[in-house]
Amino acid sequence: MFGEHAPHLKARTLPKLLCLPADMGSYWFDGDALAFPHRYAGIHVALCNHTKTHNVRCKSFVTDTHGKKVHVQVNSEPIYVTVP
């Protein structure tokens, strides 16, 4: 896949990350997990929501590879997550 120029990458599986820049109200993505986790199987999802537009907004979050939220923003602070 990576060819002869990067043989060290052939043996390692890189994590999959889907980053969604967003501007959403609080009714989007409520609950502890994504609504259809099978659609994102094997992928970490990071929703990065705008902090200024909505009075009650969807908090930014990161999921595990099963669609469960592993870190959710509390207010408008940056969130830091290490993807395994």
C-alpha positions as CSV (number, residue, x, y, z in Angstrom):
1,M,0.0,0.0,0.0
2,F,2.7,2.5,0.9
3,G,5.3,1.1,-1.4
4,E,9.0,0.5,-0.9
5,H,9.5,4.1,0.4
6,A,7.7,3.5,3.7
7,P,8.1,-0.2,4.6
8,H,7.6,0.5,8.3
9,L,4.0,1.6,7.7
10,K,3.0,-1.7,6.2
11,A,3.0,-3.5,9.6
12,R,1.2,-0.8,11.5
13,T,-2.5,-0.1,11.4
14,L,-3.1,3.6,11.6
15,P,-6.2,4.9,13.6
16,K,-9.1,6.2,11.5
17,L,-10.4,9.6,12.6
18,L,-13.3,11.5,11.2
19,C,-13.3,15.2,12.2
20,L,-16.6,17.1,11.7
21,P,-16.5,20.8,11.9
22,A,-20.0,21.9,13.0
23,D,-22.4,24.6,13.9
24,M,-25.2,22.7,15.6
25,G,-27.9,23.1,18.3
26,S,-28.2,20.9,21.3
27,Y,-30.7,18.5,19.7
28,W,-28.0,17.0,17.5
29,F,-26.0,14.0,18.8
30,D,-27.7,13.8,22.3
31,G,-27.0,10.8,24.5
32,D,-23.8,8.9,25.3
33,A,-23.3,7.4,21.8
34,L,-23.8,8.0,18.1
35,A,-27.3,7.2,16.9
36,F,-26.1,4.7,14.2
37,P,-22.7,3.5,15.6
38,H,-22.5,0.7,12.9
39,R,-22.0,3.4,10.3
40,Y,-18.8,4.5,12.1
41,A,-17.5,1.1,13.1
42,G,-13.7,1.2,13.5
43,I,-13.6,5.0,13.3
44,H,-13.1,7.6,16.0
45,V,-15.5,10.5,15.4
46,A,-14.5,14.0,16.6
47,L,-17.3,16.7,16.4
48,C,-15.8,20.2,16.7
49,N,-18.8,22.5,17.3
50,H,-18.9,26.3,17.0
51,T,-19.0,27.9,20.4
52,K,-20.7,31.3,19.6
53,T,-23.8,30.7,17.5
54,H,-26.3,28.8,19.6
55,N,-27.4,29.6,23.1
56,V,-27.9,25.9,23.8
57,R,-25.4,24.1,21.5
58,C,-24.3,20.6,20.9
59,K,-21.1,20.1,22.9
60,S,-18.0,19.0,21.0
61,F,-17.0,15.4,21.6
62,V,-14.8,12.4,20.6
63,T,-16.0,8.8,20.3
64,D,-14.3,5.5,20.5
65,T,-14.4,3.1,17.5
66,H,-17.8,1.7,18.7
67,G,-19.5,5.1,18.6
68,K,-19.5,5.7,22.4
69,K,-18.5,9.2,23.5
70,V,-15.3,9.0,25.4
71,H,-14.8,12.8,25.9
72,V,-17.4,15.5,25.9
73,Q,-16.8,19.2,26.2
74,V,-18.2,20.8,29.4
75,N,-18.3,24.5,28.4
76,S,-16.2,26.0,25.6
77,E,-12.8,24.7,26.6
78,P,-10.5,22.9,24.2
79,I,-10.6,19.1,24.5
80,Y,-7.6,16.9,24.3
81,V,-7.8,13.2,23.6
82,T,-5.2,10.6,22.7
83,V,-6.4,8.2,20.0
84,P,-4.9,4.7,20.6
